[in-house]
């Protein structure tokens, strides 16, 4: 299984529009962070986790082939704002999108023209399916386990694929969800920055503590903002086995 980090930035992306800080002015490609998303692929199956407003830019460098499913973590714009751009992939057939009841309802309201009885010609052909935390599902040859996490007061989903887990926008997780993550070896998890608490996102220490709680041997930190500092410098402050994710990074599992 191959994991590609399509985007590792927070809702504003990095660089932030108008910001003159060293991170936003950096020429290092690893300091350029599009909105959060990953590709999960085998030889026969291709899944996208979230489809944010940078989707078009993220997917252009990738081989053009069928997307077998889109897994939605939640319906905030930085995670679903690119759904209209999946239109070219509809030549392979209807694209199945999977979301929990809250996100599904929001998407019906955000993209009503995609689900109208009489659709405007050319709109994306989307099959919108409701899924639930703890209920195992399989798409192609990839087993998927949705995990309930909390984005502040909003319940959202993380996803487990075998020994790999993708958890973004988490602030907390209920103890009853932790057994669903038992045995995870590689973890991609969110952390905004090192300092200054946020009401709905973890900091770096929170992400490290979560990783240690799971016993993950390799942890990549995603959904970071420019306050994290320069990529190369920030990595020096992370313990062994923990690193910042970067756009375009590929994990072969």
C-alpha positions as CSV (number, residue, x, y, z in Angstrom):
1,X,0.0,0.0,0.0
2,X,1.2,3.4,-0.9
3,X,0.3,6.6,1.0
4,X,0.9,10.0,-0.7
5,X,0.7,13.1,1.4
6,X,-1.1,15.5,-1.0
7,X,-1.4,18.3,1.6
8,X,-0.1,18.8,5.1
9,X,-1.2,22.3,5.9
10,X,-3.9,23.8,8.0
11,X,-7.0,25.6,6.7
12,X,-5.2,28.7,5.5
13,X,-2.4,26.7,3.9
14,X,1.3,27.8,4.0
15,X,2.3,30.3,2.9
16,X,-0.5,32.3,4.4
17,X,-1.8,35.1,2.1
18,X,0.0,38.3,2.9
19,X,2.2,36.9,5.6
20,X,5.9,38.0,5.6
21,X,7.1,35.5,8.3
22,X,10.3,33.4,7.5
23,X,8.1,30.3,7.0
24,X,5.8,31.9,4.5
25,X,8.8,33.5,2.7
26,X,10.8,30.2,2.7
27,X,12.0,28.8,-0.6
28,X,12.2,25.3,0.8
29,X,9.4,23.2,-0.9
30,X,8.8,21.4,2.4
31,X,7.6,24.8,3.8
32,X,4.8,24.9,1.1
33,X,1.8,23.3,2.6
34,X,-1.5,22.7,0.7
35,X,-4.7,21.8,2.6
36,X,-4.8,18.3,4.2
37,X,-5.4,15.3,2.1
38,X,-3.9,11.9,1.3
39,X,-4.0,9.2,-1.4
40,X,-4.2,5.6,-0.4
41,X,-3.3,3.2,-3.2
42,X,-2.7,-0.4,-4.1
43,X,-2.2,-1.8,-7.6
44,X,-5.9,-2.1,-8.1
45,X,-7.6,0.5,-5.7
46,X,-7.2,4.2,-5.3
47,X,-8.8,6.1,-2.4
48,X,-8.7,9.8,-1.6
49,X,-9.1,11.0,2.0
50,X,-10.7,14.5,1.9
51,X,-11.0,16.6,-1.2
52,X,-10.1,20.2,-0.2
53,X,-9.9,23.4,-2.2
54,X,-6.3,22.5,-3.4
55,X,-7.4,19.2,-4.9
56,X,-6.9,20.2,-8.5
57,X,-3.3,21.4,-7.8
58,X,-2.6,18.3,-5.7
59,X,-3.8,15.7,-8.2
60,X,-2.4,17.1,-11.4
61,X,1.1,15.6,-10.8
62,X,-0.5,12.2,-10.1
63,X,-1.2,9.6,-12.8
64,X,-4.7,10.0,-14.1
65,X,-6.6,6.9,-13.2
66,X,-9.9,6.0,-11.5
67,X,-10.6,7.1,-7.9
68,X,-12.5,4.3,-6.3
69,X,-13.8,6.2,-3.3
70,X,-13.4,9.5,-1.3
71,X,-13.4,9.2,2.4
72,X,-14.5,12.4,4.2
73,X,-13.2,13.2,7.7
74,X,-15.6,16.1,8.1
75,X,-17.3,18.8,6.0
76,X,-15.3,21.9,6.8
77,X,-14.4,23.7,3.6
78,X,-10.6,23.0,3.8
79,X,-11.5,19.3,3.6
80,X,-14.3,19.2,1.0
81,X,-14.0,22.4,-0.9
82,X,-12.6,20.7,-4.0
83,X,-15.4,18.2,-4.6
84,X,-16.5,19.9,-7.8
85,X,-13.1,19.3,-9.2
86,X,-13.5,15.6,-9.3
87,X,-15.5,16.0,-12.5
88,X,-12.8,14.7,-14.8
89,X,-12.7,11.4,-12.9
90,X,-16.4,10.8,-13.5
91,X,-15.5,9.6,-17.0
92,X,-14.7,6.4,-15.1
93,X,-18.2,6.3,-13.6
94,X,-19.9,7.7,-10.5
95,X,-17.6,8.5,-7.7
96,X,-18.6,7.1,-4.3
97,X,-18.1,9.5,-1.4
98,X,-18.3,8.3,2.2
99,X,-19.1,10.5,5.2
100,X,-20.7,10.3,8.6
101,X,-24.3,11.5,9.1
102,X,-23.2,15.1,10.1
103,X,-20.8,15.5,7.2
104,X,-23.2,13.9,4.7
105,X,-26.0,16.3,5.7
106,X,-23.7,19.3,5.4
107,X,-22.5,18.2,1.9
108,X,-26.1,17.9,0.7
109,X,-26.5,21.5,1.7
110,X,-23.2,22.7,0.4
111,X,-23.4,21.0,-3.0
112,X,-27.2,20.8,-3.7
113,X,-26.7,21.0,-7.5
114,X,-24.7,17.7,-7.3
115,X,-27.7,15.9,-5.8
116,X,-30.7,17.5,-7.5
117,X,-33.3,15.3,-9.1
118,X,-32.6,16.9,-12.5
119,X,-28.8,17.7,-12.5
120,X,-27.2,20.4,-14.6
121,X,-25.2,18.7,-17.3
122,X,-21.6,18.3,-16.4
123,X,-21.8,18.4,-12.6
124,X,-19.9,15.7,-10.7
125,X,-21.6,12.3,-10.6
126,X,-21.4,11.6,-6.8
127,X,-22.8,8.7,-4.9
128,X,-23.0,9.9,-1.3
129,X,-22.9,7.2,1.3
130,X,-23.4,7.3,5.1
131,X,-20.8,5.5,7.2
132,X,-20.3,5.1,10.9
133,X,-17.4,4.9,13.3
134,X,-16.4,1.4,14.2
135,X,-18.1,-0.2,11.2
136,X,-15.5,-1.9,9.0
137,X,-15.8,-1.4,5.3
138,X,-13.9,-2.5,2.2
139,X,-13.3,-0.7,-1.1
140,X,-11.6,-2.8,-3.7
141,X,-8.8,-4.6,-1.8
142,X,-8.4,-2.0,0.9
143,X,-10.0,-2.6,4.4
144,X,-11.1,0.6,6.1
145,X,-12.1,1.3,9.7
146,X,-13.6,4.7,10.5
147,X,-12.6,6.0,14.0
148,X,-14.6,8.6,15.9
149,X,-12.5,11.6,17.1
150,X,-13.5,15.0,18.4
151,X,-12.7,18.2,16.5
152,X,-13.4,20.5,19.5
153,X,-17.1,19.8,20.0
154,X,-17.6,18.3,16.6
155,X,-17.5,14.5,16.1
156,X,-15.5,13.7,13.0
157,X,-13.8,10.6,11.5
158,X,-10.2,9.3,11.3
159,X,-9.4,6.2,9.3
160,X,-7.4,3.1,9.8
161,X,-6.0,1.0,6.9
162,X,-4.3,-2.1,8.2
163,X,-1.4,-0.9,10.4
164,X,-1.7,2.6,9.1
165,X,-3.9,5.3,10.6
166,X,-4.8,8.8,9.4
167,X,-6.1,11.2,12.1
168,X,-6.5,14.9,11.3
169,X,-8.3,17.8,13.0
170,X,-8.4,16.0,16.3
171,X,-8.5,17.7,19.7
172,X,-9.5,14.7,21.8
173,X,-10.5,11.1,21.4
174,X,-12.8,9.0,23.7
175,X,-11.1,6.1,25.4
176,X,-13.7,3.7,23.9
177,X,-12.2,4.4,20.4
178,X,-8.6,3.6,21.3
179,X,-9.0,-0.2,20.9
180,X,-9.8,0.5,17.3
181,X,-6.3,1.9,16.9
182,X,-4.5,-0.9,18.7
183,X,-1.5,-2.2,16.8
184,X,-1.2,0.8,14.5
185,X,2.5,1.1,13.4
186,X,2.5,4.2,11.2
187,X,0.4,7.2,12.2
188,X,-0.3,10.5,10.5
189,X,-1.8,12.9,13.0
190,X,-2.5,16.6,13.3
191,X,-0.7,19.2,15.3
192,X,-1.0,23.0,14.6
193,X,2.2,24.2,16.3
194,X,4.4,23.8,19.3
195,X,2.7,26.4,21.6
196,X,-0.5,28.4,22.1
197,X,-3.5,26.1,22.8
198,X,-6.3,25.9,20.2
199,X,-9.9,25.1,21.0
200,X,-10.2,22.3,18.4
201,X,-6.7,21.2,17.4
202,X,-3.8,19.5,19.1
203,X,-0.4,20.9,19.7
204,X,2.8,19.0,18.9
205,X,3.1,17.6,22.5
206,X,-0.4,16.3,22.3
207,X,0.3,14.5,19.0
208,X,3.4,12.9,20.4
209,X,1.6,11.8,23.5
210,X,-1.2,10.3,21.4
211,X,1.4,8.5,19.3
212,X,3.1,7.0,22.3
213,X,-0.3,6.0,23.7
214,X,-0.9,3.9,20.6
215,X,2.7,2.6,20.5
216,X,3.2,3.8,16.9
217,X,6.8,3.4,15.7
218,X,6.6,6.0,12.9
219,X,4.6,9.2,13.3
220,X,4.1,12.1,10.8
221,X,2.6,15.3,11.9
222,X,0.2,17.0,9.5
223,X,-2.3,19.9,9.4
224,X,0.4,22.3,10.6
225,X,0.3,26.1,10.3
226,X,3.2,28.5,9.7
227,X,3.6,28.9,13.5
228,X,5.3,25.4,13.5
229,X,8.4,27.1,12.2
230,X,10.7,26.1,9.3
231,X,10.4,22.5,8.4
232,X,14.1,21.6,8.9
233,X,14.3,23.5,12.2
234,X,11.0,22.1,13.6
235,X,12.1,18.6,12.9
236,X,15.2,19.0,15.1
237,X,12.8,19.5,18.1
238,X,10.9,16.2,17.5
239,X,11.8,12.9,19.2
240,X,13.0,9.9,17.3
241,X,10.3,8.3,15.2
242,X,8.4,11.5,14.9
243,X,8.7,13.9,11.9
244,X,6.8,16.6,10.1
245,X,4.9,15.4,7.1
246,X,5.5,17.3,3.9
247,X,3.5,17.7,0.6
248,X,4.4,15.0,-1.9
249,X,5.8,12.6,0.7
250,X,5.3,9.0,-0.2
251,X,5.1,6.1,2.3
252,X,5.4,2.6,1.1
253,X,3.7,0.2,3.6
